[in-house]
Amino acid sequence: MKNIEIDEELYQYIATNTQYIGESASAILRRLLKLDLANDVAAVTVNEISDEIEVKIALESEKAVVHVETVVVKNPEATKRMKAVPDSHETVFNFINKEELAMQRGAVGRFLLILAALYRAHPKQFGVVTEISGRDRLYFANSENKLAESGSSTKPRQIPESPFWVITNSNTTRKKMMLTKASISLGYSDLDVEKIRELL
């Protein structure tokens, strides 16, 4: 990764061409310059004389990490050709733009950006967060009204580019706890959960 200096006008131009929250400057420039080339593909020939072998290969290109499917060869005489397939397991870290987080003036802005990144990484599973609640009020819901009904002064805000809402009238410690529970519900490891918390 190389660092370059750009003037304010160019930075604003790049920022105005953002298509989604968390899109990196590099991704924006690649799209604008039409540098979006197809992922590299690796092929591996397996011809082993053992009873069973497991093959795993990772190929790193400038654009993406590509993983080869795992294959177990049961027939030692068989020759298998395997094609690399793009990693379909997105994580929140693929959608976090640390520069954009740093530009937020308060914890609420960072909180919403992190939740938006979690939603983009897991749009189908994200609904599990609606089960997270406190003693007497909901933290997440599918509508502003549901959150408003669950307690007074909740200040519901919509998670950007998602159909979900979250309460924002809570201190930073509570917001970190909500991020922790959301991350755990979405299957993140303890180490990754801590990294997500620290983004706030």
C-alpha positions in Angstrom: 0.0 0.0 0.0 1.5 3.4 -1.1 0.6 6.8 0.4 0.0 9.8 -1.9 -0.8 13.4 -1.1 -3.7 15.0 -2.8 -5.1 18.5 -2.6 -8.5 19.3 -0.9 -10.3 19.8 -4.2 -9.3 16.3 -5.5 -10.2 14.8 -2.1 -13.7 16.4 -2.3 -14.1 15.0 -5.8 -13.3 11.5 -4.7 -15.6 11.8 -1.6 -18.5 13.0 -3.7 -18.2 9.9 -5.9 -18.6 7.5 -3.0 -21.3 4.9 -3.8 -21.7 3.4 -0.3 -20.6 4.1 3.2 -17.2 2.6 3.9 -16.0 2.6 0.3 -12.3 3.3 0.3 -10.6 6.0 -1.8 -8.7 3.3 -3.6 -11.9 1.5 -4.6 -13.5 4.8 -5.8 -10.5 5.7 -7.9 -10.3 2.2 -9.4 -14.0 2.5 -10.4 -13.6 6.0 -11.8 -10.5 5.1 -13.8 -12.1 1.8 -14.9 -9.3 -0.3 -13.4 -11.8 -2.9 -12.2 -10.1 -6.0 -13.8 -11.3 -9.5 -13.3 -9.8 -11.5 -10.4 -6.8 -13.6 -11.2 -7.6 -17.3 -11.3 -5.2 -20.1 -10.2 -5.3 -23.7 -11.3 -3.7 -26.5 -9.5 -3.2 -30.1 -10.7 -3.3 -32.8 -8.0 -1.9 -36.2 -8.8 -0.9 -37.8 -5.5 -0.4 -41.4 -4.7 -1.7 -41.2 -1.2 -5.1 -42.5 -0.1 -6.4 -39.1 0.9 -5.0 -35.6 0.6 -6.4 -32.2 1.3 -5.4 -29.3 -0.8 -5.7 -25.6 0.1 -4.2 -22.7 -1.8 -4.5 -19.0 -1.3 -3.5 -16.6 -4.1 -3.0 -12.9 -3.3 -3.3 -10.4 -6.1 -3.2 -6.7 -5.9 -7.0 -6.6 -5.9 -8.2 -9.4 -3.8 -7.4 -12.5 -1.8 -8.6 -15.5 -3.7 -9.0 -18.9 -2.1 -9.0 -22.2 -3.8 -11.8 -24.7 -2.9 -10.7 -27.5 -0.5 -10.7 -30.8 -2.2 -10.2 -34.3 -0.8 -8.8 -36.7 -3.3 -10.0 -40.2 -2.5 -8.7 -41.8 -5.7 -4.9 -41.6 -5.8 -4.8 -42.0 -9.6 -7.3 -39.2 -10.2 -6.1 -35.9 -11.5 -8.2 -32.9 -10.3 -8.2 -29.4 -11.7 -9.3 -26.7 -9.2 -10.1 -23.1 -10.0 -9.6 -20.3 -7.5 -12.9 -18.8 -6.3 -13.2 -15.3 -4.8 -13.6 -15.3 -1.0 -17.4 -14.8 -0.4 -17.1 -14.5 3.3 -17.1 -10.7 3.7 -16.3 -9.2 7.1 -17.0 -5.8 8.6 -13.3 -4.9 8.0 -13.8 -5.0 4.2 -16.3 -2.2 4.6 -14.7 0.0 7.3 -13.1 3.3 6.0 -10.9 4.5 8.9 -10.5 7.9 7.3 -14.3 8.4 7.2 -14.6 7.2 10.8 -11.9 9.7 11.9 -13.8 12.5 10.2 -16.9 11.9 12.4 -17.2 14.5 15.2 -18.9 12.3 17.7 -19.4 8.7 18.8 -22.9 8.6 17.3 -21.5 9.1 13.8 -18.8 6.4 14.2 -21.4 4.1 15.8 -23.7 4.4 12.8 -20.9 3.9 10.3 -19.7 0.7 12.1 -23.2 -0.6 12.1 -23.6 0.2 8.4 -20.4 -1.7 7.7 -21.7 -4.7 9.7 -25.0 -4.6 7.7 -23.1 -4.4 4.4 -21.0 -7.4 5.3 -24.0 -9.4 6.6 -27.2 -8.1 5.0 -29.0 -11.5 5.3 -28.0 -12.3 8.9 -28.2 -8.7 10.3 -31.8 -9.2 11.5 -30.4 -11.2 14.5 -29.5 -7.9 16.1 -33.2 -7.1 16.6 -33.1 -9.7 19.4 -30.6 -7.6 21.4 -32.2 -5.5 24.1 -31.8 -4.0 27.5 -33.9 -4.6 30.6 -36.6 -2.3 29.5 -36.0 -1.2 25.9 -35.0 -2.5 22.5 -31.7 -1.5 21.0 -32.4 -2.4 17.4 -35.6 -2.6 15.3 -37.1 -2.6 11.8 -38.8 0.7 12.4 -38.4 4.0 14.2 -41.8 3.6 15.9 -40.8 0.2 17.5 -37.8 1.9 19.2 -39.8 5.0 20.2 -42.4 2.8 21.8 -39.9 0.8 23.8 -38.7 3.7 25.9 -38.6 7.5 26.3 -35.9 9.6 24.7 -34.3 6.8 22.7 -33.4 9.1 19.7 -33.8 6.4 17.1 -31.6 6.7 14.0 -31.7 4.6 10.8 -28.5 2.6 10.2 -27.3 4.1 6.9 -28.2 2.1 3.7 -30.1 -0.5 5.7 -33.8 -1.1 6.8 -32.8 -1.2 10.5 -32.9 1.4 13.2 -30.9 1.8 16.4 -31.2 3.8 19.6 -28.5 6.5 19.9 -29.4 8.1 23.2 -26.9 6.0 25.2 -23.4 6.6 26.5 -20.3 5.3 24.7 -19.9 2.4 27.0 -23.4 1.2 26.2 -22.8 1.7 22.4 -19.7 -0.4 22.7 -21.7 -3.1 24.5 -24.3 -3.0 21.7 -21.5 -3.4 19.1 -20.1 -6.3 21.1 -23.5 -8.1 21.2 -24.2 -7.4 17.5 -20.7 -8.6 16.5 -21.0 -11.8 18.6 -24.5 -12.4 17.1 -23.0 -12.2 13.6 -20.4 -14.8 14.5 -17.2 -12.7 15.1 -14.4 -14.1 17.2 -13.5 -12.5 20.5 -10.4 -10.9 18.9 -12.4 -9.4 16.1 -15.2 -8.2 18.5 -12.5 -6.3 20.4 -11.2 -4.7 17.2 -14.8 -3.6 16.3 -15.4 -2.1 19.7 -12.1 -0.2 19.5 -13.3 1.5 16.2 -15.8 3.5 18.3 
